[in-house]
Amino acid sequence: MTPISAEALQLLREAGLSPKPSLWPPNSRVLLKRAFRKLALSVHPDHGGDSTRFIRLKTAYDLLSRFGGEQQAPKSNFFERYKELTRQYNQAVSDYFERRKMLILDPSDPDYVRLKEQLVFFRSSYVDLLQEDPRNVFAGDIRDKLRSITNWLGTK
């Protein structure tokens, strides 16, 4: 078994990860990156730290990140998720209004209760997409949908 350096152990502690890569969650690369950035600020030579220690920390990060899971979903996956979520959102809203034949939202109507549950799901899913990539080309459309959903739900 290869001994783990003090820097690697410090990185793992900061990231909240086990020394066994087989126990790491899928987002372990993201956790390691956050931990590395936090620790790098304290040991980087430009911030009064020691260059040797920074190099050891960077080496430990490079080695550990090879074992980590996927950093994030591929960009094409973002578009596919956005497209499918928007299709479901449009379908749910149009189904409700086609059945109701009016634009009145009645809180006692079981169809409205179902729509409201779906809107809560869509809101959280769109927020997740927006947080994942706030500069995406679809960000404006996502924000518009979030405003509409917030208005329908009557929440902030």
C-alpha positions in Angstrom: 0.0 0.0 0.0 1.3 3.4 -1.0 1.6 5.9 1.9 -0.5 9.0 1.6 1.2 12.4 1.9 0.2 14.9 4.6 -1.0 17.2 1.8 -3.2 14.5 0.3 -4.7 13.7 3.8 -5.3 17.4 4.4 -7.1 17.7 1.0 -9.2 14.6 1.8 -10.2 16.0 5.2 -11.1 19.4 3.8 -13.2 17.7 1.0 -14.9 15.3 3.5 -13.7 12.3 1.6 -12.4 8.9 2.8 -8.8 7.8 2.0 -10.4 5.0 0.0 -11.5 6.2 -3.5 -14.0 3.4 -3.8 -16.0 5.1 -1.1 -16.1 8.5 -2.8 -19.3 10.0 -4.1 -19.7 10.7 -7.9 -19.1 14.4 -7.3 -15.7 13.8 -5.6 -13.8 15.8 -8.2 -15.8 18.9 -7.4 -15.3 18.4 -3.7 -11.5 18.0 -4.2 -11.4 21.1 -6.4 -13.1 23.2 -3.8 -10.9 21.9 -1.1 -7.8 22.4 -3.2 -8.7 26.0 -3.9 -9.4 26.8 -0.3 -6.1 25.2 0.9 -4.1 26.7 -2.0 -5.0 30.2 -0.9 -3.2 29.6 2.4 0.0 28.0 1.0 0.4 29.7 -2.3 3.7 31.8 -2.5 1.8 34.8 -3.8 -0.2 34.8 -0.5 2.8 34.5 1.8 3.0 30.7 1.7 5.8 28.2 0.9 6.3 27.3 -2.8 7.4 23.7 -1.9 4.3 23.1 0.2 2.1 24.5 -2.6 3.8 22.2 -5.2 3.2 19.2 -2.9 -0.4 20.2 -2.5 -0.9 20.6 -6.2 0.7 17.2 -6.8 -1.6 15.6 -4.3 -4.6 17.3 -5.9 -3.6 16.0 -9.4 -3.2 12.5 -8.2 -6.4 12.4 -6.1 -8.5 14.0 -8.8 -7.6 11.1 -11.2 -9.6 8.8 -8.9 -12.6 11.1 -8.6 -15.9 10.7 -10.4 -17.3 12.9 -13.1 -16.8 16.6 -12.5 -20.0 17.6 -14.1 -22.4 16.5 -16.8 -21.3 17.0 -20.3 -22.6 20.2 -21.9 -24.7 18.3 -24.4 -26.4 16.6 -21.5 -27.3 20.1 -20.2 -29.2 20.8 -23.4 -30.9 17.5 -23.4 -32.1 17.9 -19.8 -33.2 21.5 -20.6 -35.1 20.3 -23.7 -36.8 17.5 -21.9 -37.7 19.5 -18.9 -39.2 22.3 -21.1 -41.2 19.7 -23.0 -42.7 18.3 -19.8 -43.3 21.8 -18.5 -45.1 22.9 -21.6 -47.1 19.7 -21.7 -48.2 19.9 -18.1 -49.4 23.5 -18.5 -51.2 22.9 -21.8 -52.9 19.8 -20.4 -54.2 21.7 -17.5 -55.6 24.5 -19.6 -57.0 22.2 -22.3 -59.0 20.3 -19.6 -60.2 23.5 -17.9 -61.0 25.5 -21.0 -60.3 28.6 -19.0 -57.4 30.6 -17.6 -58.6 30.6 -14.0 -56.5 28.8 -11.4 -58.9 27.3 -8.9 -57.0 26.1 -5.7 -59.8 23.6 -4.8 -59.6 21.9 -8.2 -57.7 18.5 -8.1 -56.2 19.2 -11.5 -54.8 22.5 -10.2 -53.4 20.7 -7.2 -51.6 18.3 -9.5 -50.4 21.2 -11.7 -49.1 23.0 -8.6 -47.1 20.0 -7.5 -45.6 19.7 -11.0 -44.8 23.4 -11.0 -42.9 23.1 -7.7 -40.9 20.2 -9.4 -40.2 22.3 -12.5 -39.2 25.3 -10.4 -36.6 23.3 -8.5 -35.3 21.6 -11.7 -34.9 24.9 -13.5 -33.1 26.4 -10.5 -30.7 23.4 -10.6 -30.0 23.9 -14.3 -29.5 27.7 -13.8 -27.1 27.1 -10.9 -25.2 24.5 -12.9 -24.5 26.9 -15.8 -25.8 30.5 -15.1 -24.2 31.8 -18.4 -25.8 29.2 -20.6 -27.5 30.5 -23.7 -30.9 29.3 -22.3 -30.5 31.2 -19.0 -32.8 34.0 -20.0 -35.5 31.6 -21.0 -35.1 29.6 -17.7 -35.4 32.9 -15.7 -38.6 33.7 -17.6 -40.0 30.3 -16.8 -39.1 30.7 -13.2 -40.9 34.1 -13.1 -44.0 32.5 -14.6 -43.9 29.6 -12.2 -43.4 31.9 -9.2 -46.4 34.0 -10.4 -48.6 31.0 -10.8 -47.6 29.6 -7.4 -48.0 33.0 -5.8 -44.6 32.6 -4.0 -41.3 34.4 -4.0 
